[in-house]
Each structure stands twice: as C-alpha cells, then as structure tokens.
Amino acid sequence: MVKLLIVDDEQTEREALRVILKRAFPELIIDEAKNGKIAVQKADEFQPDFIMMDIKMPGMNGLEAIEIISAAHPAIKFIMITAYDTFEFARQALKLGVKDYLLKPSTIKEIGETVGKVLKEIEEEHESKARSLKQQAAFQKALTLVETDVVTQLLFDHVHEVHLDMLVEMLHIHPASEKFVMMVLLPAGSEQHYSAIKEKIRTTKSGWVGALYGRQLPIIVFRDAEKSFRSQAIFLAGEIIKLAKKDQAAGWFVGIGNPCSSLEAIRQSYQEALIASMDASLPVKYRFYSDLPPLGTAEDEKLAKKREQQFLDQVRLGEWGKVRENLFDLIQRFVHERASMLQIQQKVLELLWIAGRVMSEMGMETETPMFSFQAQDPRQLQSETSILLEQMRQSYEEHHERLEADSIHQLRQFIMEHSHEDISLDALGRKVGLSPIYISKLFKERLGINYIDFLTECRITKAKKLMQDPEKSIKEITFEVGYHEPNYFSKVFKKVCGMSPKDYRKTLTGQKAGI
C-alpha cells in the first residue's frame, strides 16, 4: 500500500484533500501535518511514499521542509501545493526534485490526475524493485548451485575454465590467495545439517561448500591473510562442530588439508583432508594432515603424494591392474625399508579405505574393505590384498555395465529439455540415481565435454534462435534461456561465441539486409 502525507497549515484544506483522495484512491494510507517542522518529524515516523506539501506556511516553509526531508529520504516524492504561480517557486521546486504542483484552488479532476500520475510512477517503481529482488534471489540461488558444482569438479578434475574465472569474480574471491580443503564427516542421518553448515560458510565468507556425498562434505576454504593457516582452520572447524547436537557430536569430524596456491592444485589438499579424516575417534574433533605421524619411510614426500594421487585417479578410472601393481610395489618398498608388517598392513588398509570412499562418491555400493587377520609376511599380505581388490573391481564393473549407456542418454535429453531451468549436478544425480561426481566424470570421459559446458551450449544455442526476433531484448532473452543476470550472460556468450550478444544480433541484421 502507498502512504501519503498531506502538509498544510489550513485544517480545512487538509480535510478536503483527504476526502477527495480517499474517494479516488481508497487504498491510500493518509496522514497529516500542519507545518513544515511536524512534516520533517512525520517523514521519519510515518515513512510516506509521497508528500503533498503546501509552500506558504508559518515557521518552516514547504521548500525548506522538502530540502530537509529529501536529504534524509531521497526516495520520497513531492507534489507542491501553492497559491502563487510564480517562476521562482517552480524553479526552486524543480531543483529539489518535486514531481508536480497544484495551484490553489484546484478542481477535483486536477487533483486526481496529478496524484494519479505520481501513484502510477510509485507503483511502477515498486514492481521494478520486486522484480529486481526476485531476480537477485534467483541469481543467488543459481550462483549457489554453480558454486557447489564447481567444488565437485575442481576436486575431481572435471572442471573446464568457461565459468570458473567468472565465478571467482562474482564471489569476490582473489584467485591468487591460498586455499585449502576441509573434509567434514557427519553422522548418518545428519543431512539436515548441510544447510546450516553452508549458511555458516556463507556468513563468514570463508569459502565454497561442495555437495554432500554420504557422510562427507568437502569445503574449499580461502585463506584469511590476517590469520595464520592453523588458527583460521581451527576456528572454522570449531564453528562447524558447534552446529552438532550434543547427542550427535561424537559422529562429527573435520580433516584439514595443507594450503595450496592455486585452484588447479586444490585436489592435493582434498586428498590430504580425506586422509586426515580417516580416524574420527580422536578426542579433538579435527586433525591436520600435516600432524599425521610419519609412516617410517624415507621416500621423498613429494613423490609419495604424487603416488597417492595417481592411486586415487586409477581407482576412479577403473584401472584395477595398475591399482594392484601400485599396492604391491608399496608393500615391497616398505619391506625394503624394514618397516614392520603391522605398519605395512595399516598403510595398505588406509589406501583401500580411501579407494572405497572414492567408489562410494561415484555412487557404487561397496563394503568397507577389511583384512580378516594380521598378515605374517609380505606374500600373505599380497594374497589378502588381491582378494579385497577383486571384490572392489567386481562392484565397479557391475555398476558401470548397469548404468552408463542409458544414463548418458537420459542426462543429455534432460539437460536439453530443461536448460532454461537451474540445473545442478545434484539434481541430475537424483534424476538418474547417480552421484554428482560420477555424472561429472561421465560427461568428461564419454562426451569429451564438461557438463556445465554442455548446459551452456544448449542455452547459447537457444539464445541465438531467440535473437532472431527483434522484439525480444537481450535482457528478456537472458532470463528466458536460464540466466539470472544479463552481465553474466553477456560474458558467457562472448566467451563461447567470440562476440557480445549485441554484436551477434548486428550480424543477423546484416544477413537479413543482404538477402
């Protein structure tokens, strides 16, 4: 509803205006003030949308009151009421932003028309503001979906660059700052805490939250230059753990990877966070990868990390022969360095657990690998390891054979039909019953294109068709194809097509002119 403040030192004038305007515009909420000083006070208390202000009043005149009110409330509109049709009054009123003026006495028709124009302008502004807020909310929702998907793709090497640099820009993240990954483990049935954790990260502006896979929630954290790495990580881990209910706190744990200098290197920090979260039985509910005890090997640390990363990649790709070869090689290296059989078996089991988690993230049901007994010698350990690997390989192959062929077709079709909607990896996963990570992997490996790029391709193709209609504005096309912010759409369009939407439309005009 629109609020009006009538300001006039003559009570009869105020009452007459109230009666006329209530008949013409019943929805108006009207208040009154008998002089400029009271009008200034009422503007703060009543918060009117517009004011009908008499100019000639004792004490503070109308122009003085308008100047003070406008400074404090620039959105308020004014209609000047005066018995003096002079150029000087009109000049001052226009300078102060007065929308219109009425001469005393005015007819009922003149009052209705003048107020009606201002009300129409206010209504249009309210509608525009509501649309803007709705679009902003939709854009933020879409941005959150993109953020979640980019985390998934960054951590599993499925990302392409089309959206990443723009996402960094929109989220006001300095791309050169250090980052690290925190892996949050939640107890079973704690999915309701996901939104609370996401809100905590959003309000602290500390990073991006990925999708929840089973019990695991990865977070890419951006380093705070004013804090040390450990103090920032400990504080954030503590804030996350505080979200747990007292009876569930035992199931929460946070693994923290080492910081790295680029988004391209963030996978290493993720794998470190994953390893740091392996044993959640510690009394302190977080652990840094850098605090893990050495495994008694003299192997170069960088080489060890590289081998670890290769191992996880081989599991994701289903290269089980290489997985087996790497594990057997690891056993032999530890034997050569005279490590105890207990240490060797623990290290092998750790890697098998991580492999099991990777498979779980990809949507495969597999039991947690466990040795049935303590191996007494390397040959025994190799034999038991082979049995566990074969069980995992079978689960992997059965999963692929059952789902892959039909899933790609369903995913492509769904994206093409719904490209104008907010589509996320999580939504696609629910559609075909696969994990977001596995869907991202399917697109990259089977189609040779990132899923966001495929979605973008569908949207840009539709945008090109819509641009053939000269009646449609670029802004209208932006929303129709599924984007929520015209500047973002223009950037994506230019990156994909090599020219802006306006320039592309000019080429269409040129082609038609040449026909």
Stockholm file with secondary structure:
# STOCKHOLM 1.0

chainA/1-515         MVKLLIVDDEQTEREALRVILKRAFPELIIDEAKNGKIAVQKADEFQPDFIMMDIKMPGMNGLEAIEIISAAHPAIKFIMITAYDTFEFARQALKLGVKDYLLKPSTIKEIGETVGKVLKEIEEEHESKARSLKQQAAFQKALTLVETDVVTQLLFDHVHEVHLDMLVEMLHIHPASEKFVMMVLLPAGSEQHYSAIKEKIRTTKSGWVGALYGRQLPIIVFRDAEKSFRSQAIFLAGEIIKLAKKDQAAGWFVGIGNPCSSLEAIRQSYQEALIASMDASLPVKYRFYSDLPPLGTAEDEKLAKKREQQFLDQVRLGEWGKVRENLFDLIQRFVHERASMLQIQQKVLELLWIAGRVMSEMGMETETPMFSFQAQDPRQLQSETSILLEQMRQSYEEHHERLEADSIHQLRQFIMEHSHEDISLDALGRKVGLSPIYISKLFKERLGINYIDFLTECRITKAKKLMQDPEKSIKEITFEVGYHEPNYFSKVFKKVCGMSPKDYRKTLTGQKAGI
#=GR chainA/1-515 SS CCEEEEECSCHHHHHHHHHHHHHHCTTCEEEEESSHHHHHHHHHHHCCSEEEEESCCSSSCHHHHHHHHHHHCTTCEEEEEESCCCHHHHHHHHHTTCCEEEESSCCHHHHHHHHHHHHHHHHHHHHHHHHHHHHHHHHHHHHHHHHHHHHHHHHTTCCCHHHHHHHHHHTTCCTTSCEEEEEEECCTTCTTHHHHHHHHHHHHTCEEECCCBTTEEEEEEECCTTSCHHHHHHHHHHHHHTTSCTTTGGGCEEEECCCBSSGGGHHHHHHHHHHHTSCTTSSSSEEEGGGSCCCSCCSCHHHHHHHHHHHHHHHHHTCHHHHHHHHHHHHHHHHHTTCCHHHHHHHHHHHHHHHHHHHHHTTCCCCCCCCSSCCSSHHHHHHHHHHHHHHHHHHHHHHHHHHHHHHHHHHHHHHHHHTTSCCCHHHHHHHHTCCHHHHHHHIIIIISSCHHHHHHHHHHHHHHHHTTCTTSCHHHHHHHHTCSCHHHHHHHHHHHHSSCHHHHHHHHHHHHHHC
#=GC SS_cons         CCEEEEECSCHHHHHHHHHHHHHHCTTCEEEEESSHHHHHHHHHHHCCSEEEEESCCSSSCHHHHHHHHHHHCTTCEEEEEESCCCHHHHHHHHHTTCCEEEESSCCHHHHHHHHHHHHHHHHHHHHHHHHHHHHHHHHHHHHHHHHHHHHHHHHTTCCCHHHHHHHHHHTTCCTTSCEEEEEEECCTTCTTHHHHHHHHHHHHTCEEECCCBTTEEEEEEECCTTSCHHHHHHHHHHHHHTTSCTTTGGGCEEEECCCBSSGGGHHHHHHHHHHHTSCTTSSSSEEEGGGSCCCSCCSCHHHHHHHHHHHHHHHHHTCHHHHHHHHHHHHHHHHHTTCCHHHHHHHHHHHHHHHHHHHHHTTCCCCCCCCSSCCSSHHHHHHHHHHHHHHHHHHHHHHHHHHHHHHHHHHHHHHHHHTTSCCCHHHHHHHHTCCHHHHHHHIIIIISSCHHHHHHHHHHHHHHHHTTCTTSCHHHHHHHHTCSCHHHHHHHHHHHHSSCHHHHHHHHHHHHHHC
//
